[in-house]
Amino acid sequence: MQYKTTRSFFCFVVILISCAADCSAVMLRKTNAAPGNAEPEIVHFPSGSVTLGGLVYKPNGAGPFRALLYNHGSAPGMLNNQAFAVLGPLFVRHGWVFFAPYRRGQGLSQSAGEYVGSQIAAAEKKGGVAAGAATMIRLLRTSQLDDQLAALRWLKKQPYVRLNSIGVAGNSFGGIETILGAEHAHFCAAVDASGAAQSWSEAPALQTLLIEAVQHSNAPILFFQAENDYDLAPSRVLSKAMNDAGKISVVKIYPRYATWAGEGHSFAYRGSAVWGDDVFRFLNRYCPAPSN
């Protein structure tokens, strides 16, 4: 998730409204839907001088399994567990390890640094929208990216993970991080769900950053959104930029999800019954499955 009003990207009201119906899902919860661990394992790993936390959903058995590193959105606290509780069991059912690391200042990594939304909001309050956008880009390229790459290093050390079959995905703010991760690391495939949909039109520098990133991507990228998301330009522009650069990309725009734009934005995880087949078909094509 990210924040936006008609004049600014970052507004806590959007988060509170879009999450109100699901706040009972904030805490870790059990699920019996997957042929793996019924409850995610909480893990900790270093990122520079700080220690971060994350959740691992794992199929039964020793593996090695294909793995997906999932970049969460910018919702505060533990609210991103809503997405993890849906997506973790889904990926386990398909035989994947699902790793959801929390970047500094959020969720299980709350004590590792200042919350990214607070930093952006403070910059915007002091210097306006342009200052907020500049702070967002700086954090995306530094501490936020560092945390994602630290999570990847941890994941590669796990004996149950198939090293040449690690993919990356993310929603909203995490979709932006997914693109940057695909530029700086070597994933087998990447899936960007609604990345930059709330900040694209008001942050030209972010557009430049992401266009350059996809042109240098080390992985094929699937972009997807619901038709009633905040802005469809990110998926369309970035996919075209990749294709023009000779990179592999696919863009999927699905029918409207629910009613308002916030619900369309949440399609990134709530709409898995719709996008699931397309996402797994894409991942299966580029991420080798273990041989029998």
N, C-alpha and C positions, 0 to 999 in steps of 0.2 A: 504494500500500500504506500501511497504518497499523499500529500495534502494539496488542496487547491481551493481558492475562492475565485471570484471573477477578477481579482486584482493581484493575487499572490498564489504561489505554488503550495504554501505550507499552512494548513489550517487543521487544528486538532478536531474541529467539529465534524469534518468528513469521516475521520477515523471512528469517532464515537457513534455516529449514526450508522455507518456501514457495519460496525461490529456489534451493535446493540442486541441484535437477534441471536448472536452466537457467543455471548460472553460466558455462558456456562461451559463452553468448550475450552476456556483459557487454560485450565490446569491440565497436567498430563493425564491422559485417560487411557484405559485399556480397550483393546479391540480384539475380537476373536475372528476377524475377517480374513486374516492372512495366514498362510502356511509357514509361519515363522514365529519370532518372539511376539507374545501377545502385548507386551509393553515395551516401548523403546528404551534402549540403554542410554543413560546419561554418561557422556564422556567429556574429558577435558584435554586440552592441547595448548602448546605455547604459540604465541604470535609475537615475535620480538621479546619484549620485556614483560608482556602481560600474558595471563592465562585465560583462555576462552572455553566456553562450554557448548555442547551440541547434543543432538539426539541421533541415535543410530537405530534404524529398523533393519532387521537382518533375517533372511530366510533360514529355515532349519538346515543344518548340515555344516560341513567344514568349508565348502566352496572349492576353489575360488569362484566368486560370483561377479557379474558385472555390477558396477556401482554408479550411483548418481549423486553428485554433490549439488544440493539445492540451496540457492541464495534467496533468503527471505526478503520480504518487503520492509518498509520503514515504520511499521506500526510499533508503538512503544511496548515495553514490558514483555509479557509472555503471549501477547495476542497472536503472534505468528504460529503458535501451536495449533491454531484452528486449521491452517493450511497443512501443517505437518500431519495432523491426525487423519486428514483425508488422503493425502498423497503417499505417506509412508506405507500404509497397508496396501495401497494400489500397486506400488512398485514391487513390494515383496511378493504379491500374488503373481507377478510377471517374472519372478526370479532375480530381482535386483536388490542389492543393498541400497538403502536410502539414507543418506547422511545429511542432516540439517544442522550445520554449525550456526551459532549465533555470533554475529560480529559485535565488536566492543560497544558497550552502552545499551545493549538490548538483551532481554530474556536472560538466559543462563550466563551471559557475558556482561550483565549490567554493571558489575563492579569494575570492569576492565577499562572503562573510559567513559567520557561524556556521550550521552545519547546524540546521535547524528541529527535528529530532528530539532533538538534544542539548539545545537550549534548553528544550524541553518536559519532557524527562526530568529536567533539573536542577531545574526549578521544582517538579516533582512530588516529587522526593527531599527538597526543602527544606520544602515546604508541603503535601504530600499531593495527592490526586487533584484537589481543587478548584483548587489553585494551578496544576497542570498544565493543566487545562482553560482556566483564565483566560489563561494564556500562549499556548496554542494559538489561542484566539479573537483575542487581540491581534495575533499574528503573521499570522493569516489576513486580518485587516482592514487591516493596514498593509503591511509589507515584502513579504509574499507576493502580495498583491493588486497592489501597486505594480509588481512584476516582471511580472505577467501583463499589466497595462495597457501597460507599456513594450514588451513583446513585440508587442502589438497595434499600437502606433504604428509600430514597425519594419516589421511586415508590410504595413501600409497604404502604405508608401513604395515597395514593390517593384513594378516595372512589369509584372510577370507576374501580379499579383493583381487580381482583379475586386473593386472596393471595396465594392459593395453585396451581395457574396456571400461574406462571411467568417463562418464558424461557429465555435463553440467546443465543446470536449468535454474530458472528463477522467475519470480513474478514482480511486476512493478519496479520498485527501486532495485530489487534483486535481479530483475531482467536486465537493467543497465549493467549491474555487476557481472552478470553472465557474459555479456558482450565483451567487457574488459577482460574477464578471465580467459575467454577464448582467444583473445589477442596475445595475452602474456604467458599462457600455459598451453599444454598439449592435451586437450580432451578429445575423445573420439567423436563427439557430437555435442551440440549445444541447443537448448530450447529457451527462447526468450518469450515469455508470456506477459504482454502489456507493458514492457519496459518503456519508461519515459512518457507514457500516455498522458500524464498530468502536467508535465513540465516542458514538453517539446516546444510548444508554440511560443513560450515566454523565455526560452533559454537558447538563443542561437549558438552560443559557445558549446552547449551540450550537444547540439546537432552536429557540429563540426567534430567534436571529440568522438562521437559514436560512428559517424561516417568513416573517419580515419581508422577507427578500431576494426570495423567489419571488413574494410579493405585489406587489413593485415591479419585477418582471423586465421588461426591454425586449425579450425574445425568447421565443418558445415553447420549452418544454423537454421533452425525452424523458428519462424516468427508466427505467433498466433494471438488473436484478439477476438472478442465479441463485437458485433457491429455497433452496439451502443456503448462501447468503451469511450473514454473521454476524447481520444484523438487516435485515428487510425494511421496517421502519417508516419509515425516511427517505424512500424512494421513494413509499410510499403516502400518508404524511402530507403531504409537500411537494406532490405532485401534486394532492391534494384542496384544499390551501390555495390553490394557483394557480387551480384551477377555481372555487373559491368567490369569489375576487377578480376573476373575469371574465377570467382569463388562459388562454392555450392551453397545455395540458400533456397528456402521454400517459405512462402507466406500463405497463411490460412486465415481468412476472415469468416467467422461463423455468424449465424443469425443472432438477432438480439437475445440477450439473456435477461430475463425478468423485465424490469421497466427502466429505472433511471441509470445514469452513467456509473454511479458507484457500484451498482449491482453488475453492470456489464464489466466493470473492472475486476470484480471478484470472480468472474468466470474463469480466471486463470487457475483457480483451484476448485471452485464449486462446480464447474462445468465438466469435470473429468469424464462423466458418462458420455459426453458429446465429443470431446477432443481426444479421449484416450486412445482409440484405435490409430488415429493419425500420428500421435506422438510416439507410440511404441513401434509403429511401422518405420518411422524415421530413425529412431534409435537403433532398432534391429538392423537396419541397412548399414549403418556406419560403425556400430560397436559390436565386434565379434562375440558371438555366444560361445560359452565353454563347449568343447567337443565332448561327446558322450564316450 
